Amino acid sequence: MGVYTKLLEQAQQQGGGFWVLIDPDTRRNADLATFVKEICSRGVDAILVGGSLIINADFQSALQTVKANSNVPVIIFPGSVAQVATKADAVLYISLISGRNPNYLFGEHVIAAPIIRQLGIEPIATGYMLFESGKTTTAEFMSNTRPLPVNKPEIAMAHALAAQYMGMSTVYLEAGSGADHPVPNEIVRAVSSYVSIPLITGGGIRTPEEARAKIEAGTTFVVTGNIFDDDRKIELIGEFARAIHVRKHY
């Protein structure tokens, strides 16, 4: 059974899946290893590693540190092909379907495919949809694409359905790292009711209550990231897990 299938089954049993995104520029070396062990002990189901722009030149070493200290699946969240060069459990094989930049729709994928095959990493075909979030995010700037409007759910619905019809395994609804506002629950609800593939939702989710609302709106996996850059908020990880795992008894 593949990594993604196992995560789906786990999410269905628990009521939702909780993934944490780690930016290797934020944590390094011993601090990174300690953080990984800490979040794994508090109910995280998977760890994403990567981002739209990585300044740390030793990304591969950071990924290896995460893998060595994690007891949950480690998934590469690539901003470029350069982030696909070390063994992980899986990689989000992302097509930025909300934009019209051909390089992020298909171009990078041709370069990455043989590398993924050689490394034996499980690809998770992902339709990535970037939404307006109150400010220009790194993902928007680096991809040179316009985000989808949050006041027109029919546009999001059509994009997600196209991803499903093209055979993608999941759709990622993204507000962007450090977004002022998360993807609205109305968008999540509209998309989840229109497609039959699972949804991942991330960006700007800062409270357990917001995470629970995304699950109730129909997303399968909730992704958080920047909020845990502040060590004082690590205690919230358990609260996020309990809010997302609506069927699990602690």
N, C-alpha and C positions, 0 to 999 in steps of 0.2 A: 504494500500500500504506500502511495506517495505521500510526501510531506503535506501538500495542500489538501489532499483527501482526508488525512488524519486531523488536520486543523479544522476542516469543515465539520467532521463528525464530532469533534470536541466542542465546537461552538454550538452545534445543534443540541448537544446534551446539556451544556451549561446555560444556554440562552443567548450566548454571544461570545466573541473572542476578543481578547485584550492584547494588542501589540504595542510595543514601545520602540520608537525610532531613535537610534543613537547616531549623533553627528560626531565623527572622529575628531573634528576640530575642537570640540567642547571638552572631551575627556580623553586622557591618554595614559598609557602605561599602567602603573599600579592603581591609579585613580579609576581608570576604565575597568580593570579587572574587579575591583571592589564594587563598583556600581553594578556591573553585570550580575555578580553573585547576589547583591542586595535585591535587585528587581526580580530575579528568578525565584527568590524565596518568598515573594509577596504576591504571587498569583498571576504573573505575566505569562501569556501563552506562546508568544513568539517575539523575536527581536529583529527589527529591521536595521540595517547598517548602510549608511550612504547619505546622499543629498545632492541637490542641484549644483552646488559648488563646494568642493573640498580643497582647502588650502594645505592641509597636512599632506605632505608628499609621501608619507609612509602609511597610506591607506591600507595596504595589504597586511602590514604588521598589526594594525588596529583590528582588522577583521579577524585575524588569527587569534588575537587576545580575547575577543568576544567569544569566538567559537570554543576556545579552551576553557572558558569559565562559565559557559552556559549549559543548563540542562534542559533548555527548550530549543526549538528550531531557530536557526539563524538564517535570515533571508536578506540577500543583497537588494538594496533599493537604489539602483544605479542612476546617477545623473549623467554618466557617460560610459563609453566602453572601457575606459581606464579603470573603472571600479569593478570590472568583471575579469579578474585574473587570479583569484585565489579560491580554493575550495570552500563552499558554504553548503548549507542544506538545500537551499533553493534560491532563485533569483526572480524578482518581479520583472517579467519580460514585457516592458512597458511600451505602449504606443500612445502618444499624447494626442488622443482623438479630439480633444476640444480645440486644438489649434490646427493650423494649416501649414506648418513648417514640415516639409517632406522629410527632412533629416530625422525628426523625432516621431514621424508617423511610420517610417519604414527604413530609412537610411542606416541609422546606427545598428539596427537589428541584423542587417546582413553581415556586418563586421563582427558583431557579438556572437552570432549563432555558432560558428565553428569553435569558438573559444568555450562556450557553454557546453557544447558536446564533448570536447576534449577533456574538460574538467569533470564531466559527469554530474553537473549541477542540474537540479530539477527546475525547468522554466515554468513560471506561472504566467500565462498569457493574460495581460492586464490592460484594459482600456482606461487610460488615465485622463480624468476630466478636471481641469483647473477652473475654479470659480472666483468671482469677485469677492474680495475679503476686506475691503476698507483701505488697503494700501498696496503698493507694488511689492510683490514678494520676489524672493530670489528665483523661484521656479518660473515665474512669469518673465522676469528680465532675462534669465539665461536661455530660456527656450524661444524667446522672441515671438511669443504668441499672446493673443488676447484671451483673457479668461471669459468663461461663460457668464451671462447675466443671472443674478439670483432672483430676479422678478419675473422670469419667463421659464417656468418649469417644463413647458412643452419642448423647449430646445434641449434641455438636459435629457428628457425622456427619449427623444429621437436619437441623440448621440449614443445613449446607453443601449438602446435597442439595436442600433447598427453594430455596436461592439458584440452583442450577443449573436446576431446573425452572421458575423464574421468568424464566429467560433471562439471568442475569447472566454476565459474561465471566470473572470471577475471584472468588475468596474470599480475604479478607485475614485471617489468623490473627494477632491482636495481643495482646501482653502489656501494652502501654502504654509510653510513653516513660519511660526510667529505671527500668523494672521490676526488682524484685529477682531474679525468675526468668523466663526465656524460656518460650514455649509449649513444653510437653514434647514430645520427639520422638515419644512414643507417640500423642499427639493428632495430630500432623502425619501420621504414618504411617496412622493410622486414617482420617482425612479424605481423604487423597490416594488411598487404595485404594477409597474409597466413591463418589467423584465423578470426573467426566471433565473438569472445567474446571481450569485451572491455579491453584496456590496461591501467595500472597504471605505470607511470615512475617516478623514483626518484633517488636521490643521485648525488651530485656534480653539481646541477643546481643553478648557482649563479647570473644569470642575467635574466631580463624579456625577453630579446631577445632569450636566450637559452630555456626558457620556451615556448615561442611562436613556436620555431622551433620544439619542441617535439609535440605540437598540430598539426602543419602542417605535421609532419611525420606520424601522425596517432594515437597518444596516446589519450585516453579519459580524464585521470586525471593526473595532474602534482603534485608531492609532493616536497616541499622544507622543510628545517629544520634548519641546522646549520648556514646558513647565517643570520638568525634573532636572533642568540645568541648575536650579536652585536647590542645594542640598537640604534646605529646611523643608522642602516640599516632598521629599522622598517618602515621608510617612503617609502621603496621600495615595501611594501606589496601591496599598491594600484596599483603600476605600474605592478607588477606581475599579479594581478587580471585583469587588462585591457588587458595585453598581452595574457592571457589564454582565457578570455571570448571574443573571436573574433567576436561573433555575438551580443554582448550586447552593448547598447549605454549608455554611462555615461553622 
